[in-house]
């Protein structure tokens, strides 16, 4: 495993990744966004620097969102048909229809033997 430092141009963040191989300039990689979604990134630069702890060269990657991902983000925020101010957690949404009580399981008899008693 190779530990590489990744500099994310889109979010202006830096983090480390453990890689099996270092991607080349122009290749695409999938990274997790700060909100937990996955997105496609282009590798725009790769360089190596000598580590402080010996004769080891550490890879550095410079990445940014792909143009398609950028357009998807722009269209997602600019969509006039979606009012994001009305977003609520799914639990709160379902509570409106189900009530505040917890669900109680319904007892059913799955025994198909005609000689058994029904409950």
N, C-alpha and C positions, 0 to 999 in steps of 0.2 A: 504494500500500500504506500502511496505517495501522499503526503499532506501538502496541499496547495492553498495559498491565500488567494481569495477571490475578491476583487474590487468591483462592486456593482455600481455602474455609472447611473443607472436609472434611479436607484433609491439612495445613492451616495452612502453605501454601507460597505464594510469590509468584514469578511468571515473566512473561516478555513473549512476546507472539504478534504475528505480522504478519497483519493482516486486510485483506480487501478492503472489508468494511463492518462496522460495529460492531453486534453483536446488541442487541436491545432487552431490557428487563426482561421476564422470563417466557418468553423464547425458550430453546430447548435447543441445546446445542452438544456435540460429541464431543471429548473430550480424552484424551490418553494418560496412563494411570496410572503411578505410580512403578515398578510391576512390568512395564510394557510393554504391558499390555492396554488396550483402549479402553473408555471408559465414558461414559455420558450425564450431562451436568451441566445444571442450571438456572441461568440468569443471574438473580441476585436483586437486583443493583444495578448501575447504570451511572452514572458521573459523569466530569466533565472537569476537569482542573486545568491551569493555565497552566504551560508548560514553563520550565525555568530558562534555556534558550538562545534565547529570543525570544518574539515574539507568536504562539505556537502553543499550542493546547489539546490536551492528551494525554488519551485515554480510559482509564478504569480500569474493569475488570469485577470483580464479586464473584460467585463461582460456588460451588455445592455440588452433590453427587451428587443425582440425582433420587431420589424415594422408592422407585421400582421397583428402581433399582440398589442402594440401601441394603438393601432387603429381600433382594435376591439375594445380597449379601455376607453378611448375617446368616444366611441359610439355608445358605450355602455353608460357613461356619465351624461352624455348629451341627448339621450333618448327622451323625448318629451312625453312618451306614452307611459313612462314608468315614474311614479312619484316615490322616490326613496325615503322621503320623510315619513311615510306611512309604514315603513318596515317594522315588524314586531317579531320577537322570538316565537318559534313555532309552538312552544309550550303555552304561551299566552294566547296565541291564535286558537289553538285547540280547546283551551279552557272555556272560550266563549260558547262553544257548541256542546261540550261535554259536561260542563258544570265544574264546580270546585272539588267534588268528591272523587276519591280514587276509584278506579274500576274494581269491581268485585267479579271474580271469575264465575261463570255460569256452569253449574254442575250438569254434565250430560253423561248418559250411559252409553258406552261404546261397545258393550257386549251384544253381539248379534245373535247369540244363542236363544232360540225361541223358548227354551225351558227356563231361562233366568227371569227373575222378577224385574219389573220395570220400576224405576225410582220416580 
